[in-house]
Amino acid sequence: MSRLSPSEYRAFIESESRRFRDVLTDCDPRARVPGCPDWNAGDLLWHLTEVQDFWTWIVEHRPAAPDDYPDPKRPSTYADLLALFDERSTALTAALAEADPGDEAWTWSAEKTVGFVLRRQALEALVHRVDAEQAAGTDSALDPALATDGVDEVLDVMYGGCPDWGTFSPLPHYLRLDVTDTEESVWVQLGRFSGTDPEGTHHDEDDIHVVAQPSSEPDAVISGPSEQLLKRLWRRGDGGDIHLAGDLKIVDHFRQVIHQPIN
């Protein structure tokens, strides 16, 4: 699946952040966020403010690690929080506009580039725009191209990444996700993840990896519109228009992985 261009990611960071802000402007700060049950609207606004502040620092200080990153202080009023979000969101898009996507930058991913930041922050803003709308009791369509890219990213990066202390053991089973409105597909291979993390906790659990199209047919197929698939994978929707076909045991294995928290 092809990615969007750097200029498209920058434009989506701006437009999704603007929609996020507009929705939260008139939202009750105490409104609960269904996708993040521990948060209210004020917490959601503060979260994306912190996130965009952090990645602005990363881009401006590339390729330094965030050892000296100064944590921002949360404003005491909602109005001041909105103003700070405006400031930090503008700073992020400005920093990204001045950086080469191929520049080395610290990230928590194996991909250490500004390009990774561009993609991740466009999709971060998109998912939290959905959170804002759900908290405010409103809704608007997601861009199909960005949502499709988000389907690939959440599976490949958020669920399918493998830290250097772990091992992915593949199984001979494949699942294909068909994005019906953009006619794109993502292939997933099932497997097991095992390893002991730096804190000494041992892991042995179902896992997936995004792979190139294999020579064999998929054991199961999940199909649906990009918006439905993205919201379901991020647990922001029930996937009412998603269709399942093939071996449902393979689908259940896949579900075991996507029901795990995204850290």
Number of C-alpha atoms within 10 A of each C-alpha: 11 7 15 12 13 18 13 15 23 19 14 21 24 18 16 23 25 16 19 23 20 15 21 24 16 9 17 14 18 12 18 21 23 16 19 16 8 10 17 18 25 21 19 23 23 19 16 21 22 20 16 24 23 18 24 22 19 22 25 17 14 19 16 16 14 15 6 8 13 10 9 10 8 15 13 8 10 18 11 12 18 19 14 19 22 15 14 20 24 17 18 25 19 14 16 22 14 10 15 13 18 11 13 18 22 21 20 9 14 13 14 17 20 25 21 20 23 26 23 18 24 22 23 18 23 24 21 23 27 25 24 30 20 19 26 20 12 10 14 9 7 18 13 15 15 21 23 27 20 28 24 22 20 19 22 19 17 16 21 22 17 19 13 9 10 15 15 21 14 15 12 9 15 26 24 19 21 22 24 15 14 13 10 16 19 22 23 25 23 25 19 17 18 17 17 13 13 8 6 8 8 12 14 13 13 19 27 29 22 21 13 11 15 11 6 9 12 20 18 18 21 18 19 19 20 27 23 21 28 27 19 17 19 19 16 19 16 12 17 10 11 17 13 13 13 13 13 13 11 18 19 11 15 20 14 14 18 22 12 11 10 9 5
